Amino acid sequence: MKSLVLLFLIYILGSVSLQAKENMLHCLAREEANFHKNGYKYRGFYFLNQEIMGNLILLKEVNFQTLTLNAVCSENEKNPSLRLLEHLMLYRENCFVISDELGVSDAALQKILIDEFLQQLPSLLHDFISHMNASTASAECLEKHIPGITKFYEQSKYIREHVEAEQIIQEDNQGIQILGGFHKIDEIVKTCQVEAERKKKSEEKKAKSKR
């Protein structure tokens, strides 16, 4: 009887983990559907969504902790891909669950796949920022209004290997601080638009005075 109960618990726990993986993909798929429905106001968010979904599909035997799923896919979360990237940078491999049913070699392989995914986070962050820059009024907009981006760019110039890249985003939670700024992207973009218009008027005024 005890063995049957144990088998039942293993089955339930395995089902919960699998459901967490499926729910995360469904959550990101809903975000993607919203992009198609409402337009691509910020291409960076769509880019991030597609990159993360592509990587998660490759992690076939890896699931998510329920706490991560609940934090990322809450009803009030507008940008689950952004929130997931934050969690991955903050909690790293602790976001994932590797099934106890896997053999030693298979479990080791899944660990390698997780590590490889996590190693991509610095370049993913860099590319995300570049895509978001395209939605602003000036090239220096994000650097000016989101702390950490300028330092991140400067340090990224000298990266020689994945280890150094990971150290950069983990140093003083630099990656988390940068991503936090994107939760206020609407406000930042409006501010930059006002600044760009003010700068344009100032330059036009100077040009007229020289005539």
RAHU-V253668 format. One record per residue. D_FIRST is the distance of its C-alpha to the first C-alpha in Angstrom with 1 decimal. Layout:
BEGIN
D_FIRST
D_FIRST
END
This chain:
BEGIN
0.0
3.8
5.4
5.1
6.4
8.7
9.9
10.6
12.5
14.4
15.4
16.7
18.5
20.0
21.1
22.7
24.6
25.8
26.9
28.8
30.7
31.5
32.6
34.8
36.5
36.8
38.3
40.9
41.6
42.5
44.8
46.4
46.9
48.7
51.0
51.9
52.4
54.3
56.1
56.0
57.6
56.3
55.7
54.0
51.0
50.7
51.1
48.4
46.0
46.6
46.3
43.0
41.5
42.8
41.1
37.8
37.6
38.0
35.0
32.6
29.5
30.3
29.2
30.5
29.3
29.0
31.7
34.1
33.4
34.1
37.2
38.6
37.9
38.7
40.9
43.8
43.8
46.8
46.4
42.7
43.9
46.1
43.3
40.9
43.6
44.0
40.3
40.3
43.4
42.1
38.4
38.7
35.5
33.6
33.8
31.5
27.9
27.2
23.8
21.5
20.6
24.3
25.5
28.0
31.0
30.0
29.1
32.5
34.2
32.8
34.0
37.4
37.6
36.9
39.6
42.0
41.5
42.1
45.2
46.7
46.6
50.1
51.8
49.8
51.2
54.7
54.6
53.3
56.1
58.6
57.4
57.6
61.1
62.3
61.6
63.9
67.6
68.3
66.9
66.8
65.1
61.6
62.8
64.9
62.4
59.0
58.9
57.8
58.7
62.1
60.6
57.8
60.4
62.5
59.7
58.4
61.7
61.1
57.4
57.2
53.4
50.1
49.6
52.8
52.0
48.6
50.5
52.9
50.5
48.5
51.6
51.9
49.3
52.2
50.2
48.5
52.0
53.4
50.7
50.9
54.5
53.5
51.8
55.4
56.8
58.6
60.5
61.4
62.7
64.8
66.3
67.1
68.7
71.0
71.8
72.7
74.9
76.6
77.2
78.6
81.1
82.1
82.8
84.8
86.8
87.7
88.7
91.0
92.6
93.5
95.5
END
